[in-house]
Amino acid sequence: MLTHFEREETAAKLTGLLAADVERIHQIITVADQRSFVILNELFSSTAAKDAAVLGKKVLSFAAS
């Protein structure tokens, strides 16, 4: 089981939330296989809804291939 849940932003982070989401999603889809159960909660919530939808579709398309 692989999960992605939103993390709080802190001043100690050197990247923004979108960059952190992309990095974490990359880590998940790199190790996920056909037997993986992946939970994505509030994926790309740090960006505009339209952009989040486009990015989310790309992630799901990549994961399905």
C-alpha positions, 0 to 999 in steps of 0.5 A: 500500500502506497499513500499520499496525504497532504503535509503541512508547509513549514518555513524549513522547507526549501520547496513549495507544496507543488514541488513536494507533491510532484516529488512524492508522486514520482517516488510512489509511481516509481515503486508501484506495480500492478499489485500496489494499492495507491491512495492519493489524498488531496493530490495537487491541492496547492495549485489551481483546480484546473491545473490539479485536474490536468496533473492528476490525469497525467499521473493516473494515465502514467500509473495505468500504463 
